[in-house]
Amino acid sequence: MKFIFLMDPLETISFDTDTTFVMMLGAHNRGHEVYFVPEDGISYTEGKVYFHATKVVPQNIAHMPFTEEHTVRLSQDEIHAVFIRTDPPVDDQYIMNTWFLDLLPKHIAVINNPSGIRTVNEKVWTSQFKSITPPTIISANKRDLLDFTAKHKNVIAKPTDGFGGLGIFHIENGHTNTKVILETLTDRYNKAIIIQKYVPDAQKGDKRILLLDGKILGAVLRIHEEGEHRNNLYAGGSAKPAVITDNDKKIVNILRPHLQKLGLYFVGIDLLGHYLTEVNVTSPTCLQEMNRLYNVKLEEKIIDFVEKLVE
């Protein structure tokens, strides 16, 4: 089969940590043809979607994770699956690509469903599940944000479209920088942001659980480095083994029918203690960390699933 990976430039790939790379390697090891497509590499003409692609051979060589074979223009008639793996933010180009992919014939597997990605803002969408999320406000209104912060005293403020821990602030009661943080995040109260009540369990780390078709694929506990409040691996956090609890399973069971209905097959959810904080649907990560911690090859299960989806 021909597998398309719509992703950030090949030179940005991190050999030791990148989930996209290990998925590409898994597809290649299974005998599939692997193609890289940049975010501006899709066209639609005369009723068909085309991909301006580079055929690559992923390889377990740290200094040369890919061999590039040749460039090619592939039509929708020649491919079997598309993996959407470009990192956020979900900007105009990202949305345009989801519209392109909506035009593909239904027999082509797209991981994840483009309309599902558009539906699920990774930080806002979770707020509908009030029983399993911390107290939350999403607003650009100065008075509302300040009142919420004063009420809960200890909060986390973050943009609605960030990733990797970028732009996440811990604000405590009486913090002299509270107003400037809110002014900065909201662009002077012109852009909605998210503030959530601080969850003390964040000191123990946050749990990333990867889901495949709504079922638990693996989990890892991300621990912040000393002097840092963010547990994200991009922000210097480290990965430790994680235990799946009954509460984790309850949260997954609540989310499963919603994710399956939206065609969100490969998803990462973030938990702090008993609370759900984010649902990552654009380019979930931590697959390599799980592989190393548990001596497994979880990408094989993903490729298995996609093969069956195509069939």
Beta strands, then each sheet from edge to edge (+ up, - down):
strand 1: 2-6
strand 2: 33-37
strand 3: 42-45
strand 4: 48-58
strand 5: 66-75
strand 6: 81-84
strand 7: 109-111
strand 8: 136-139
strand 9: 154-159
strand 10: 169-172
strand 11: 193-197
strand 12: 206-212
strand 13: 215-223
strand 14: 238-241
strand 15: 266-272
strand 16: 275-280
sheet 1: 3+ 4- 2+ 1+ 6+ 7+
sheet 2: 3+ 4- 5+
sheet 3: 8+ 11- 9+ 10-
sheet 4: 14+ 13- 12+ 15- 16+
end
